[in-house]
Amino acid sequence: MLHARLFEASLSGDVEALHQLIKENPLILADYALISPHENPLHIAIKAGKLGFVKEMLRLKPDLVTELNKDGFRPLDIASALGRVEIVKELITSCTTTTSICRLKGRDGRTALHYAATSGKLDVMDELISSSKECVKDVTALGETALHLAMKYYKLEAFRNLIEWLPKIGLEEIVNWGEKDGNTVLHLAVARKQHESVELLLSRTKPELNARNSRGLTATDIVDILIMDNPSDFQLKETLQYAGVLNGSAQDHNSSSSEITISNMSQEADHDQRDWIKYFRYQRKRDSPSDTRNALLVVATLIATVTFQAGVNPPSSFSLTKSNNTQINLATTTRKDGANVPYGYTLVDVHDIITPSPVSLEMMPTPWAVAGFGAVLANLSTLAASEMFLFGNSLGLAASLNVIIYLTAGFPFQRELHISIYSMMFAYGWCLQDLEAEKLLRIVILGFAFLLPFSLRWFPRWAKRIRTWWINKHTMMNSRVEHYPTL
């Protein structure tokens, strides 16, 4: 078939075969677009690197230079990503509107410069910027410049090349542009621990050092969040601090200090009217995540310490002495006259209880019934109190340990840390065998208290997934009913 022969000619770069096919069918290029619209011969020749065939195709059908293939790539995008410098020059010179072809956006809003930056093709980048300086301003659908992409794909030389171009074309302010999440290239360089890129930015450009992203984080805040597993990571933070990059809380402190200096009298007048509760409350744009995490770790550790100690050494009212003479049930003691006294009562108390009242002698029940009823109530109240203490104390310990587990996620020695936490929970449960509660009931209370904090975090997520699945299922069923109604 002619179309298969055209594909082979494009792949091999055979210009004579192309001319022969055109002689046999002058409309073969138009027919090929109808039969195989996902990719034209120009795309194929550029991928194969056939410069001569590309030139001939541009002469015969120049409008192919702007066509997208099935993946959303234009011919210039493909040539830029593959580093075909000569083909890039030919594509640019063959188009009368040079600026438009360099700035045409394809898949995800990317241009040829974006693909050259992500691939690290320096010669192609130079050719594109020389042809159209404005292409450096183009951003992707996610608001990323070529600088952002070079940083995200760890193309240091491409990033350096772009930094060198900025003062030449008068676009130094681009280093302070943020993508859709508000991250500048400084944010990205710090987050990826690219020390050379950070030093290059600080030495060759004028980045906005204390810029915040959409989450209110500065570059130093990001350093505080990162795991420092290398000595050079600490040098990165020192480099930022030396350059004057402050964290969010320090910025707010400095700004508030300057305001106090300027308007000291007015602030003193409003001092008494300040809402101190709101002032000391956590504020997302003021408090750095590292400080917040450290504060939560301290509080969680303190709660875990207190609850563990209370479980190991419970209050005396909940302790149970291991003795044959002392039991939770209606244990008894013996009076001198041989009478039995319920456990929990002194001889004087029992004497007072069994002493009949002269006023209601006929109405009073038997003395031992009253004494037994009182003993039952006393023991039941003690048992209920011990169960409540066991549940509340265990729940507090489990919740605090749960917070510690989540806050230390990503820390080194994760296995050892989890082993120590779970071992402490096991030791805690083992130490509670002397508490005044039945064995089975104690196990149920401990299990529920330990699982509740974890379930509170995961249950909403699973509930949302189940709800989404249920809605999708009913939507599909309704759509089927609409398309295939019952006869």
C-alpha positions as a printed NumPy array, in Angstrom:
array([[  0.   ,   0.   ,   0.   ],
       [  1.084,   3.561,  -0.687],
       [  0.559,   4.649,   2.902],
       [  2.753,   1.883,   4.265],
       [  5.429,   2.848,   1.733],
       [  5.161,   6.488,   2.89 ],
       [  5.69 ,   5.388,   6.467],
       [  8.788,   3.414,   5.454],
       [ 10.119,   6.379,   3.468],
       [  9.637,   8.692,   6.456],
       [ 11.353,   6.246,   8.786],
       [ 14.346,   5.745,   6.484],
       [ 14.479,   9.356,   5.251],
       [ 14.216,   8.32 ,   1.589],
       [ 13.363,  11.536,  -0.27 ],
       [ 13.349,   9.845,  -3.693],
       [ 10.764,   7.331,  -2.492],
       [  8.669,  10.261,  -1.28 ],
       [  8.776,  11.881,  -4.724],
       [  7.847,   8.58 ,  -6.369],
       [  4.836,   8.195,  -4.073],
       [  3.695,  11.721,  -4.873],
       [  3.915,  10.958,  -8.586],
       [  1.762,   7.894,  -8.11 ],
       [ -0.724,   9.763,  -5.909],
       [ -0.402,  13.561,  -5.726],
       [ -2.816,  13.612,  -2.766],
       [ -1.005,  10.994,  -0.738],
       [ -0.073,  13.433,   2.042],
       [ -3.705,  14.472,   2.453],
       [ -4.863,  10.857,   2.287],
       [ -2.314,   9.864,   4.925],
       [ -3.758,  12.45 ,   7.316],
       [ -7.185,  10.857,   6.878],
       [ -6.058,   7.263,   7.194],
       [ -3.479,   7.784,   9.955],
       [ -4.393,  11.002,  11.789],
       [ -2.511,  10.087,  14.97 ],
       [  0.893,  10.91 ,  13.457],
       [  2.082,  12.511,  10.218],
       [  5.287,  11.729,   8.251],
       [  7.015,  14.786,   9.737],
       [  6.672,  13.414,  13.269],
       [  8.129,  10.09 ,  12.136],
       [ 11.067,  11.656,  10.294],
       [ 11.942,  13.867,  13.289],
       [ 11.942,  10.881,  15.64 ],
       [ 14.235,   9.065,  13.213],
       [ 16.458,  12.145,  12.905],
       [ 16.186,  12.405,   9.109],
       [ 16.995,  16.068,   8.438],
       [ 16.796,  15.859,   4.629],
       [ 13.351,  14.281,   4.709],
       [ 12.207,  16.912,   7.231],
       [ 13.311,  19.719,   4.913],
       [ 11.455,  18.207,   1.976],
       [  8.283,  17.673,   4.016],
       [  8.376,  21.295,   5.192],
       [  8.736,  22.432,   1.576],
       [  5.874,  20.262,   0.35 ],
       [  3.477,  20.758,   3.281],
       [  4.645,  23.495,   5.715],
       [  1.452,  23.43 ,   7.765],
       [  2.516,  20.064,   9.247],
       [  4.843,  21.949,  11.61 ],
       [  1.956,  22.924,  13.9  ],
       [  0.082,  19.608,  13.957],
       [ -0.196,  17.536,  17.136],
       [  0.235,  13.794,  17.19 ],
       [ -1.903,  11.414,  19.245],
       [  0.192,  12.091,  22.379],
       [ -0.163,  15.866,  22.128],
       [  3.34 ,  16.606,  20.793],
       [  4.158,  18.974,  17.961],
       [  7.162,  18.405,  15.665],
       [  9.172,  21.086,  17.476],
       [  8.362,  19.477,  20.838],
       [  9.709,  16.131,  19.648],
       [ 12.855,  17.646,  18.152],
       [ 13.513,  19.653,  21.334],
       [ 13.031,  16.694,  23.667],
       [ 15.335,  14.51 ,  21.546],
       [ 17.96 ,  17.225,  21.15 ],
       [ 17.788,  17.424,  17.339],
       [ 19.375,  20.875,  17.093],
       [ 19.595,  21.03 ,  13.291],
       [ 15.996,  19.955,  12.921],
       [ 14.971,  22.564,  15.502],
       [ 16.715,  25.249,  13.468],
       [ 15.028,  24.039,  10.296],
       [ 11.592,  24.03 ,  11.912],
       [ 12.084,  27.546,  13.282],
       [ 13.435,  29.033,  10.053],
       [ 10.767,  27.375,   7.923],
       [  8.025,  29.144,   9.852],
       [  7.421,  32.799,   9.064],
       [  6.048,  33.532,  12.54 ],
       [  9.058,  32.482,  14.612],
       [  7.678,  33.562,  17.967],
       [  4.432,  31.669,  17.581],
       [  6.032,  28.318,  16.782],
       [  8.392,  28.509,  19.776],
       [  5.54 ,  29.384,  22.115],
       [  2.935,  26.928,  20.853],
       [  1.665,  24.795,  23.724],
       [  0.917,  21.126,  23.484],
       [  0.315,  18.445,  26.066],
       [ -0.146,  19.763,  29.631],
       [  0.436,  23.271,  28.329],
       [  4.117,  22.657,  27.68 ],
       [  6.197,  24.324,  24.988],
       [  9.351,  23.227,  23.19 ],
       [ 11.526,  25.015,  25.781],
       [  9.851,  23.034,  28.558],
       [ 10.702,  19.749,  26.844],
       [ 14.273,  20.873,  26.216],
       [ 14.645,  21.835,  29.888],
       [ 13.269,  18.535,  31.195],
       [ 15.612,  16.646,  28.84 ],
       [ 18.619,  18.837,  29.578],
       [ 19.26 ,  19.728,  25.916],
       [ 21.337,  22.901,  26.305],
       [ 21.945,  23.571,  22.588],
       [ 18.244,  23.352,  21.857],
       [ 17.468,  25.686,  24.745],
       [ 19.936,  28.247,  23.41 ],
       [ 18.403,  28.047,  19.939],
       [ 14.848,  28.459,  21.229],
       [ 15.637,  31.374,  23.541],
       [ 17.695,  33.086,  20.834],
       [ 14.752,  32.822,  18.466],
       [ 12.133,  33.894,  21.002],
       [ 13.117,  35.444,  24.337],
       [  9.501,  35.567,  25.44 ],
       [  9.253,  31.773,  25.474],
       [ 10.961,  31.822,  28.887],
       [  7.774,  33.373,  30.302],
       [  5.562,  30.496,  29.189],
       [  4.144,  28.329,  31.957],
       [  2.548,  24.895,  31.914],
       [ -0.97 ,  24.003,  32.979],
       [  0.411,  23.7  ,  36.53 ],
       [  2.015,  27.139,  36.415],
       [  5.547,  25.787,  35.986],
       [  8.231,  27.705,  34.137],
       [ 11.192,  26.067,  32.435],
       [ 13.136,  26.786,  35.648],
       [ 10.638,  24.806,  37.708],
       [ 10.791,  21.854,  35.309],
       [ 14.585,  21.794,  35.186],
       [ 14.588,  21.754,  38.991],
       [ 11.929,  19.046,  39.293],
       [ 13.723,  16.795,  36.804],
       [ 17.123,  17.38 ,  38.454],
       [ 18.662,  18.946,  35.332],
       [ 21.292,  21.124,  37.001],
       [ 23.07 ,  22.17 ,  33.797],
       [ 19.795,  23.142,  32.148],
       [ 18.893,  25.114,  35.269],
       [ 22.279,  26.836,  35.218],
       [ 21.864,  27.654,  31.53 ],
       [ 18.49 ,  29.285,  32.163],
       [ 19.893,  31.278,  35.093],
       [ 22.637,  32.616,  32.807],
       [ 20.078,  33.612,  30.175],
       [ 17.814,  35.599,  32.523],
       [ 19.992,  38.737,  32.923],
       [ 20.726,  38.74 ,  29.188],
       [ 17.045,  38.927,  28.274],
       [ 16.041,  41.063,  31.26 ],
       [ 13.751,  38.531,  32.924],
       [ 15.425,  38.046,  36.33 ],
       [ 12.065,  38.288,  38.108],
       [ 11.06 ,  34.853,  36.793],
       [ 13.024,  33.197,  39.622],
       [ 10.363,  34.497,  42.013],
       [  7.414,  33.133,  40.064],
       [  5.483,  30.434,  41.845],
       [  3.692,  27.462,  40.333],
       [  0.125,  26.549,  41.24 ],
       [  1.141,  25.626,  44.804],
       [  3.065,  28.866,  45.198],
       [  6.482,  27.18 ,  45.212],
       [  9.3  ,  29.209,  43.717],
       [ 12.422,  27.544,  42.363],
       [ 14.048,  28.227,  45.744],
       [ 11.329,  26.214,  47.478],
       [ 11.852,  23.333,  45.045],
       [ 15.64 ,  23.431,  45.313],
       [ 15.472,  23.269,  49.11 ],
       [ 12.828,  20.53 ,  49.111],
       [ 14.992,  18.386,  46.812],
       [ 18.181,  19.208,  48.758],
       [ 19.87 ,  20.541,  45.618],
       [ 22.688,  22.432,  47.314],
       [ 24.346,  23.591,  44.089],
       [ 21.087,  24.998,  42.779],
       [ 20.462,  26.882,  46.027],
       [ 23.95 ,  28.377,  45.96 ],
       [ 23.518,  29.246,  42.274],
       [ 20.25 ,  31.043,  42.987],
       [ 21.688,  32.978,  45.906],
       [ 24.865,  33.978,  44.06 ],
       [ 23.631,  34.664,  40.515],
       [ 20.09 ,  35.953,  41.026],
       [ 18.049,  37.919,  43.518],
       [ 15.374,  35.525,  44.721],
       [ 12.739,  36.619,  47.173],
       [ 14.311,  34.909,  50.146],
       [ 11.33 ,  34.911,  52.475],
       [  8.64 ,  34.116,  49.908],
       [  5.898,  31.786,  51.132],
       [  4.064,  29.145,  49.163],
       [  0.333,  28.462,  49.356],
       [  0.842,  26.615,  52.653],
       [  2.598,  29.596,  54.192],
       [  6.031,  27.94 ,  54.181],
       [  9.321,  29.667,  53.511],
       [ 12.433,  27.877,  52.326],
       [ 13.684,  27.556,  55.923],
       [ 10.359,  26.045,  56.994],
       [ 10.823,  23.363,  54.341],
       [ 14.313,  22.636,  55.665],
       [ 12.843,  22.173,  59.143],
       [ 10.368,  19.611,  57.798],
       [ 12.999,  17.618,  55.911],
       [ 14.803,  14.682,  57.474],
       [ 18.428,  15.611,  58.071],
       [ 20.275,  12.392,  57.248],
       [ 23.391,  13.985,  55.801],
       [ 25.853,  16.552,  57.214],
       [ 25.43 ,  18.638,  54.065],
       [ 21.735,  19.032,  54.902],
       [ 22.662,  21.078,  57.947],
       [ 24.939,  23.189,  55.756],
       [ 21.942,  23.897,  53.535],
       [ 20.06 ,  25.411,  56.463],
       [ 23.101,  27.437,  57.481],
       [ 23.43 ,  28.732,  53.914],
       [ 19.826,  29.928,  53.918],
       [ 20.139,  31.531,  57.342],
       [ 23.356,  33.265,  56.305],
       [ 21.61 ,  34.622,  53.216],
       [ 18.818,  35.998,  55.39 ],
       [ 16.09 ,  33.449,  54.776],
       [ 13.823,  33.403,  57.827],
       [ 11.137,  30.973,  58.826],
       [  7.516,  31.994,  58.994],
       [  7.44 ,  32.625,  62.736],
       [ 10.577,  34.758,  62.562],
       [  9.053,  36.871,  59.784],
       [  5.948,  37.507,  61.838],
       [  8.104,  38.351,  64.833],
       [ 10.181,  40.835,  62.851],
       [  7.14 ,  42.427,  61.254],
       [  5.407,  42.739,  64.6  ],
       [  8.562,  44.225,  66.13 ],
       [  8.734,  46.877,  63.42 ],
       [  5.079,  47.693,  63.937],
       [  5.696,  48.124,  67.654],
       [  8.567,  50.496,  66.935],
       [  6.498,  52.593,  64.552],
       [  3.211,  52.697,  66.443],
       [  4.167,  51.964,  70.035],
       [  1.639,  54.369,  71.531],
       [ -1.357,  52.97 ,  69.659],
       [ -0.434,  49.374,  70.5  ],
       [ -0.127,  50.193,  74.182],
       [ -3.611,  51.691,  74.084],
       [ -5.013,  48.506,  72.522],
       [ -2.985,  46.166,  74.74 ],
       [ -5.775,  45.532,  77.209],
       [ -8.257,  44.774,  74.447],
       [ -6.145,  42.076,  72.788],
       [ -7.639,  38.613,  72.583],
       [ -4.886,  36.652,  74.28 ],
       [ -6.581,  33.291,  73.733],
       [ -6.665,  33.901,  69.991],
       [ -3.121,  35.274,  70.084],
       [ -1.641,  32.12 ,  71.629],
       [ -3.771,  29.803,  69.509],
       [ -2.095,  27.987,  66.64 ],
       [ -2.025,  30.095,  63.466],
       [ -1.118,  28.412,  60.212],
       [  0.568,  31.389,  58.597],
       [  2.498,  32.329,  61.711],
       [  3.712,  29.128,  63.347],
       [  6.243,  26.992,  61.528],
       [  5.428,  23.277,  61.086],
       [  8.657,  22.22 ,  62.795],
       [  7.838,  24.166,  65.955],
       [  4.298,  22.802,  65.937],
       [  5.537,  19.239,  65.521],
       [  8.028,  19.64 ,  68.357],
       [  5.345,  21.036,  70.661],
       [  2.985,  18.164,  69.844],
       [  5.742,  15.629,  70.468],
       [  6.464,  17.133,  73.883],
       [  2.783,  17.122,  74.871],
       [  2.216,  13.581,  73.562],
       [  5.32 ,  12.291,  75.342],
       [  4.231,  13.908,  78.605],
       [  0.746,  12.371,  78.376],
       [  2.207,   8.961,  77.534],
       [  4.535,   9.164,  80.533],
       [  1.78 ,  10.147,  82.968],
       [ -0.732,   7.55 ,  81.759],
       [  1.839,   4.752,  81.69 ],
       [  2.956,   5.561,  85.23 ],
       [ -0.663,   5.686,  86.407],
       [ -1.296,   2.272,  84.873],
       [  1.795,   0.648,  86.347],
       [  1.25 ,   2.248,  89.775],
       [ -2.508,   2.892,  89.984],
       [ -4.092,   4.801,  92.875],
       [ -4.459,   2.835,  96.095],
       [ -8.251,   2.772,  95.766],
       [ -7.887,   0.677,  92.584],
       [ -5.075,  -1.59 ,  93.774],
       [ -5.739,  -5.185,  94.742],
       [ -3.525,  -6.902,  97.244],
       [ -2.696, -10.46 ,  96.365],
       [ -3.788, -12.079,  99.606],
       [ -6.047, -14.93 , 100.496],
       [ -7.712, -12.795, 103.15 ],
       [ -8.755, -10.003, 100.737],
       [-11.129, -10.576,  97.8  ],
       [-13.381,  -8.528,  95.547],
       [-16.344, -10.783,  96.289],
       [-18.203, -10.731,  99.532],
       [-15.211, -11.773, 101.606],
       [-15.743, -11.774, 105.334],
       [-13.931, -11.165, 108.551],
       [-14.757, -12.699, 111.907],
       [-15.823, -11.04 , 115.098],
       [-14.81 , -12.231, 118.504],
       [-18.19 , -13.826, 119.04 ],
       [-17.81 , -15.83 , 115.856],
       [-20.07 , -13.712, 113.652],
       [-19.028, -12.943, 110.07 ],
       [-18.568,  -9.31 , 108.969],
       [-18.746,  -8.404, 105.233],
       [-15.474,  -7.225, 103.66 ],
       [-15.23 ,  -3.445, 103.514],
       [-16.912,  -2.85 , 106.878],
       [-15.408,  -2.437, 110.334],
       [-16.866,  -4.088, 113.388],
       [-18.251,  -0.766, 114.528],
       [-19.941,  -0.2  , 111.156],
       [-21.579,  -3.593, 111.222],
       [-22.699,  -3.132, 114.76 ],
       [-24.321,   0.143, 113.764],
       [-25.985,  -1.45 , 110.791],
       [-27.469,  -4.442, 112.623],
       [-28.611,  -2.433, 115.595],
       [-32.406,  -2.282, 115.198],
       [-34.12 ,   1.053, 115.331],
       [-36.661,   1.317, 118.124],
       [-38.919,   3.416, 115.957],
       [-39.186,   1.129, 112.91 ],
       [-38.393,  -2.233, 114.37 ],
       [-41.224,  -4.001, 112.604],
       [-40.477,  -2.345, 109.256],
       [-36.723,  -3.067, 109.208],
       [-35.454,  -6.044, 107.193],
       [-33.1  ,  -8.556, 108.694],
       [-29.736,  -7.037, 109.736],
       [-27.608,  -9.317, 107.589],
       [-29.641,  -8.471, 104.467],
       [-28.901,  -4.787, 104.942],
       [-25.231,  -5.487, 105.547],
       [-24.988,  -7.683, 102.457],
       [-26.757,  -5.123, 100.276],
       [-24.355,  -2.419, 101.417],
       [-21.353,  -4.626, 100.746],
       [-22.597,  -5.391,  97.221],
       [-23.074,  -1.704,  96.422],
       [-19.629,  -0.86 ,  97.762],
       [-17.915,  -3.532,  95.682],
       [-19.92 ,  -2.713,  92.534],
       [-19.024,   0.97 ,  92.795],
       [-15.371,   0.072,  93.274],
       [-15.458,  -2.256,  90.257],
       [-17.15 ,   0.362,  88.049],
       [-14.663,   2.998,  89.137],
       [-11.727,   0.727,  88.333],
       [-13.17 ,  -0.014,  84.889],
       [-13.603,   3.683,  84.131],
       [-10.068,   4.379,  85.32 ],
       [ -8.716,   1.54 ,  83.194],
       [-10.534,   2.732,  80.067],
       [ -9.713,   6.431,  80.431],
       [ -6.063,   5.872,  81.285],
       [ -5.556,   3.332,  78.486],
       [ -7.3  ,   5.564,  75.95 ],
       [ -5.059,   8.489,  76.869],
       [ -1.937,   6.343,  76.521],
       [ -3.012,   4.893,  73.161],
       [ -3.969,   8.31 ,  71.76 ],
       [ -0.656,   9.88 ,  72.792],
       [  1.34 ,   6.988,  71.332],
       [ -0.706,   7.276,  68.141],
       [  0.266,  10.95 ,  67.867],
       [  3.926,  10.063,  68.401],
       [  3.784,   7.419,  65.656],
       [  2.334,   9.857,  63.102],
       [  4.628,  12.749,  64.026],
       [  7.752,  10.601,  63.769],
       [  6.823,   9.114,  60.382],
       [  9.836,   9.259,  58.104],
       [ 12.318,   9.441,  60.958],
       [ 15.331,   7.093,  60.895],
       [ 15.179,   3.845,  62.923],
       [ 11.456,   3.461,  62.28 ],
       [ 11.398,  -0.269,  63.047],
       [ 13.173,   0.173,  66.352],
       [ 10.875,   3.035,  67.306],
       [  7.733,   1.037,  66.55 ],
       [  9.074,  -1.982,  68.42 ],
       [  9.693,   0.14 ,  71.505],
       [  6.227,   1.715,  71.352],
       [  4.386,  -1.573,  70.916],
       [  6.506,  -3.22 ,  73.592],
       [  5.593,  -0.457,  76.003],
       [  1.897,  -0.969,  75.239],
       [  2.287,  -4.714,  75.843],
       [  4.08 ,  -4.126,  79.144],
       [  1.368,  -1.69 ,  80.153],
       [ -1.371,  -4.235,  79.519],
       [  0.542,  -6.939,  81.383],
       [  0.981,  -4.723,  84.438],
       [ -2.782,  -4.198,  84.725],
       [ -3.475,  -7.76 ,  85.799],
       [ -3.764,  -6.619,  89.441],
       [ -6.413,  -3.987,  88.752],
       [ -9.885,  -4.593,  90.171],
       [-11.56 ,  -5.832,  87.013],
       [-12.403,  -9.237,  85.674],
       [ -9.842, -10.718,  83.32 ],
       [-12.078, -10.923,  80.244],
       [-13.543,  -7.494,  80.87 ],
       [-10.065,  -6.048,  81.294],
       [ -8.968,  -7.479,  77.949],
       [-12.033,  -6.032,  76.213],
       [-11.478,  -2.595,  77.752],
       [ -7.781,  -2.559,  76.861],
       [ -8.429,  -3.691,  73.295],
       [-11.13 ,  -1.098,  72.741],
       [ -9.049,   1.7  ,  74.276],
       [ -5.986,   0.816,  72.192],
       [ -7.879,   0.485,  68.899],
       [-10.127,   3.531,  69.25 ],
       [ -7.499,   6.241,  68.419],
       [ -6.342,   4.345,  65.321],
       [ -9.887,   3.669,  64.141],
       [-10.854,   7.33 ,  64.529],
       [ -8.193,   8.243,  61.98 ],
       [ -8.903,   5.482,  59.472],
       [-12.66 ,   5.054,  59.816],
       [-13.595,   8.378,  58.076],
       [-11.367,   7.491,  55.123],
       [-12.887,   4.066,  54.663],
       [-16.37 ,   5.445,  55.21 ],
       [-15.762,   7.998,  52.457],
       [-14.494,   5.289,  50.1  ],
       [-17.484,   3.075,  50.813],
       [-19.85 ,   6.009,  50.274],
       [-18.166,   6.861,  46.956],
       [-18.343,   3.219,  45.86 ],
       [-22.016,   3.06 ,  46.827],
       [-22.858,   6.242,  44.915],
       [-20.959,   5.074,  41.817],
       [-22.679,   1.709,  41.95 ],
       [-26.157,   3.232,  42.077],
       [-25.234,   5.761,  39.384],
       [-24.175,   2.944,  37.06 ],
       [-27.339,   0.991,  37.826],
       [-29.52 ,   4.021,  37.11 ],
       [-27.695,   4.72 ,  33.865],
       [-28.215,   1.119,  32.771],
       [-31.905,   1.371,  33.535],
       [-32.14 ,   4.561,  31.474],
       [-30.303,   3.047,  28.506],
       [-32.038,  -0.327,  28.698],
       [-35.577,   0.27 ,  29.989],
       [-37.704,  -2.705,  30.764],
       [-40.031,  -3.745,  27.984]])
